[in-house]
Structure formats: structure tokens, C-alpha cells
Amino acid sequence: MNEHATNTDITAESATLAPGTRVRICGKPIGVTLNRSTGTVVEPDVWEGYYIIRLDVPALYHHADGREERIQILREASDNLSILPSLAD
């Protein structure tokens, strides 16, 4: 793969993502402020089409009562994920 390739044409929506796959979260998750939009697939979620993502940098979750919490794990839909090229490619 070209070392300057981008991830814009590689979507996760139609793929099955294996644990360890590097991804970029597209868009803004509701109630979450991302400090970095990249992470690694941990496993498929029990909800079909969703994955558990370990974020590279903790995000900030905004509770409805105004509290904030740092989170490292996020559930995200496959249509909101782009697959990042492997460093080995």
C-alpha cells in the first residue's frame, strides 16, 4: 500500500472488523468529546453493526446531569468508522 494512502475510501460499514483493526471515528459521537478520533477494535458489540473501540486517547463523556467522565472505551456503529491502513502495509 502507498505510504501516503488515506483512509477515505476504506469504510467499515460492509466489512467485519477483527479485534486489533485500527479505525478512525467519523463524525461526533453523541455526548462525547473526542480528544483524538482514532482507536482499535476490541470486539464486536452485542448490538449488530456496532463495535467496541479502545480509544488511543481518553475522551470526555458528558452525563445528562452535567457530570463529566473520562472514557477509554466507546461503542460505535460500523458506518461511523473508517479502517486505517496498517503500519505494515
HUNORSUL-V96620 format. One record per pair of residues at least 12 apart in sequence whose C-alpha atoms are under 8 Angstrom apart, sorted by the first residue. I is the first residue (numbers start at 1). J is the second residue. D is the distance in whole Angstrom. If there is no record, write none. Layout:
i->[I | I]
j->[J | J]
d->[D | D]
This chain:
i->[1 | 2 | 3 | 5 | 6 | 6 | 7 | 7 | 7 | 7 | 8 | 10 | 10 | 10 | 11 | 11 | 11 | 11 | 12 | 12 | 12 | 12 | 12 | 12 | 13 | 13 | 13 | 13 | 13 | 14 | 17 | 17 | 18 | 18 | 19 | 19 | 19 | 19 | 19 | 20 | 20 | 20 | 21 | 21 | 21 | 21 | 22 | 22 | 22 | 22 | 22 | 22 | 22 | 22 | 23 | 23 | 23 | 23 | 23 | 23 | 23 | 23 | 24 | 24 | 24 | 24 | 24 | 24 | 24 | 25 | 25 | 25 | 25 | 25 | 25 | 25 | 26 | 26 | 26 | 27 | 29 | 31 | 31 | 31 | 32 | 32 | 32 | 32 | 33 | 33 | 33 | 33 | 34 | 34 | 34 | 35 | 35 | 35 | 35 | 36 | 36 | 36 | 36 | 37 | 38 | 38 | 39 | 39 | 39 | 39 | 40 | 40 | 40 | 40 | 41 | 41 | 42 | 45 | 49 | 49 | 50 | 50 | 50 | 50 | 51 | 51 | 51 | 51 | 52 | 52 | 52 | 52 | 53 | 53 | 53 | 53 | 54 | 54 | 54 | 55 | 55 | 55 | 56 | 57 | 58 | 58 | 58 | 58 | 59 | 59]
j->[89 | 89 | 89 | 85 | 84 | 85 | 82 | 83 | 84 | 85 | 82 | 82 | 83 | 84 | 79 | 81 | 82 | 83 | 78 | 79 | 80 | 81 | 82 | 83 | 49 | 78 | 79 | 80 | 81 | 78 | 41 | 44 | 41 | 43 | 40 | 41 | 42 | 43 | 44 | 40 | 41 | 42 | 40 | 41 | 83 | 84 | 38 | 39 | 40 | 41 | 83 | 84 | 85 | 86 | 38 | 39 | 40 | 41 | 81 | 82 | 83 | 84 | 37 | 38 | 39 | 81 | 82 | 83 | 84 | 37 | 38 | 39 | 76 | 80 | 81 | 82 | 80 | 81 | 82 | 80 | 76 | 61 | 62 | 63 | 59 | 60 | 61 | 62 | 59 | 60 | 61 | 62 | 58 | 59 | 60 | 57 | 58 | 59 | 60 | 55 | 56 | 57 | 59 | 55 | 55 | 56 | 53 | 54 | 55 | 56 | 53 | 54 | 55 | 56 | 53 | 54 | 54 | 75 | 77 | 78 | 75 | 76 | 77 | 78 | 75 | 76 | 77 | 78 | 73 | 74 | 75 | 76 | 73 | 74 | 75 | 76 | 72 | 73 | 74 | 72 | 73 | 74 | 72 | 72 | 70 | 71 | 72 | 73 | 71 | 72]
d->[5 | 8 | 8 | 8 | 8 | 8 | 6 | 6 | 5 | 7 | 7 | 6 | 6 | 8 | 7 | 6 | 5 | 6 | 5 | 6 | 8 | 6 | 5 | 6 | 8 | 5 | 4 | 8 | 7 | 8 | 7 | 8 | 7 | 7 | 7 | 5 | 5 | 5 | 8 | 6 | 5 | 6 | 6 | 5 | 7 | 8 | 7 | 6 | 5 | 7 | 6 | 5 | 8 | 7 | 6 | 6 | 6 | 7 | 6 | 5 | 5 | 5 | 5 | 4 | 6 | 6 | 5 | 6 | 7 | 5 | 6 | 8 | 8 | 6 | 5 | 7 | 5 | 6 | 7 | 7 | 8 | 6 | 5 | 7 | 7 | 6 | 5 | 6 | 6 | 5 | 6 | 8 | 8 | 5 | 7 | 6 | 7 | 6 | 8 | 8 | 7 | 6 | 8 | 8 | 6 | 6 | 6 | 5 | 4 | 5 | 5 | 5 | 7 | 8 | 5 | 6 | 6 | 7 | 6 | 6 | 7 | 5 | 4 | 6 | 6 | 5 | 6 | 7 | 7 | 6 | 5 | 7 | 6 | 5 | 6 | 7 | 6 | 5 | 7 | 5 | 6 | 7 | 8 | 7 | 6 | 5 | 5 | 8 | 5 | 6]
